[in-house]
Amino acid sequence: MTDDDREQVYKDFNEAVNMPPAEIEKFLNTDESKEVGWKGKDGNGDGESVGHASGRRIVEIKRTKKADLTDDDYAHMKKVVGYVHRHMAQGGPEDDKEHSAWRYSLMNWGHDPLKK
């Protein structure tokens, strides 16, 4: 990844992740956070969802100095941007976006779609 690529990923990540680390951590501790997302090989397994694990990683990345970010960090940042963009393009439910699995899933990935 070139320096220009890293700069773009960094910018895109910080636009996609609109929740501060403490807010993400607080949300990750809720039942809503733990109930949504893909779990296990078939999506129906037990344990931590992919999005929940991603949220923990996002908190680590957000608390890391830019100069100390690794190639793996940038790869995850790029994955986060892709997820947020795809999920936002799907749109949420017509009725109760605030209390929807759609919103909770995005929040696991550091993006609250209700924030302006």
C-alpha positions as CSV (number, residue, x, y, z in Angstrom):
1,M,0.0,0.0,0.0
2,T,1.4,3.4,-1.0
3,D,1.5,6.4,1.3
4,D,-1.2,7.9,-0.8
5,D,-3.4,4.8,-0.4
6,R,-2.8,4.8,3.4
7,E,-3.8,8.5,3.5
8,Q,-7.0,7.8,1.6
9,V,-7.9,4.8,3.8
10,Y,-7.2,6.8,6.9
11,K,-9.4,9.7,5.7
12,D,-12.2,7.3,4.6
13,F,-12.0,5.4,7.9
14,N,-12.3,8.5,10.0
15,E,-15.4,9.6,8.0
16,A,-17.0,6.2,8.2
17,V,-16.4,5.7,12.0
18,N,-18.4,8.5,13.5
19,M,-18.4,7.3,17.1
20,P,-15.6,8.0,19.5
21,P,-13.8,5.0,21.1
22,A,-15.5,5.4,24.5
23,E,-18.9,5.4,22.8
24,I,-18.1,2.3,20.8
25,E,-16.9,0.5,24.0
26,K,-20.1,1.5,25.9
27,F,-22.2,0.2,23.0
28,L,-20.2,-3.1,22.7
29,N,-21.2,-3.8,26.3
30,T,-25.0,-3.7,25.6
31,D,-27.2,-6.7,24.8
32,E,-28.2,-5.0,21.5
33,S,-24.6,-5.1,20.4
34,K,-24.1,-8.7,21.3
35,E,-27.4,-9.9,19.7
36,V,-26.7,-8.7,16.1
37,G,-24.2,-9.9,13.5
38,W,-22.8,-12.9,11.8
39,K,-21.7,-15.6,14.3
40,G,-19.8,-18.8,13.3
41,K,-19.2,-20.3,9.9
42,D,-22.9,-20.5,9.0
43,G,-23.9,-17.2,10.7
44,N,-25.9,-19.1,13.3
45,G,-23.1,-20.0,15.8
46,D,-22.5,-19.0,19.3
47,G,-20.0,-16.5,20.6
48,E,-18.9,-13.1,19.4
49,S,-20.1,-11.8,16.0
50,V,-17.7,-10.5,13.4
51,G,-19.0,-7.0,13.8
52,H,-18.5,-7.1,17.6
53,A,-14.9,-8.2,17.2
54,S,-14.4,-5.5,14.6
55,G,-15.7,-2.9,17.1
56,R,-13.1,-3.9,19.6
57,R,-10.4,-3.6,16.9
58,I,-11.7,-0.2,15.8
59,V,-11.4,1.0,19.4
60,E,-7.7,-0.1,19.4
61,I,-7.1,1.5,16.0
62,K,-8.7,4.8,17.0
63,R,-6.5,4.9,20.1
64,T,-3.3,4.2,18.1
65,K,-1.2,7.1,16.9
66,K,-1.3,7.4,13.1
67,A,2.4,6.8,12.8
68,D,2.1,3.5,14.7
69,L,-0.6,2.0,12.5
70,T,0.4,-1.3,10.8
71,D,-0.5,-2.8,7.5
72,D,-3.0,-5.0,9.3
73,D,-4.6,-2.0,10.9
74,Y,-4.9,-0.3,7.5
75,A,-6.4,-3.5,6.0
76,H,-9.0,-3.6,8.8
77,M,-9.7,0.1,8.3
78,K,-10.4,-0.6,4.7
79,K,-12.7,-3.5,5.6
80,V,-14.6,-1.2,8.0
81,V,-15.1,1.5,5.3
82,G,-16.4,-1.1,2.9
83,Y,-18.8,-2.6,5.4
84,V,-20.2,0.8,6.5
85,H,-20.7,1.9,2.8
86,R,-22.4,-1.3,1.8
87,H,-24.7,-1.4,4.9
88,M,-25.7,2.2,4.5
89,A,-26.5,1.7,0.9
90,Q,-29.0,-1.1,1.9
91,G,-30.9,1.5,4.0
92,G,-32.5,0.7,7.2
93,P,-36.1,-0.2,8.1
94,E,-38.8,2.3,7.2
95,D,-40.3,2.4,10.7
96,D,-38.0,2.3,13.7
97,K,-34.4,2.9,12.6
98,E,-33.4,3.9,16.1
99,H,-34.0,0.5,17.6
100,S,-33.2,-1.7,14.6
101,A,-30.7,-4.5,14.1
102,W,-29.5,-2.5,11.0
103,R,-28.4,0.4,13.2
104,Y,-27.0,-1.8,16.0
105,S,-24.9,-3.7,13.4
106,L,-23.5,-0.5,12.0
107,M,-22.8,0.7,15.5
108,N,-20.7,-2.4,16.2
109,W,-18.6,-1.2,13.2
110,G,-18.3,2.3,14.8
111,H,-20.9,4.1,12.7
112,D,-24.2,5.5,14.1
113,P,-26.4,6.2,11.1
114,L,-28.6,8.5,13.3
115,K,-25.7,11.0,13.8
116,K,-25.6,14.0,11.6
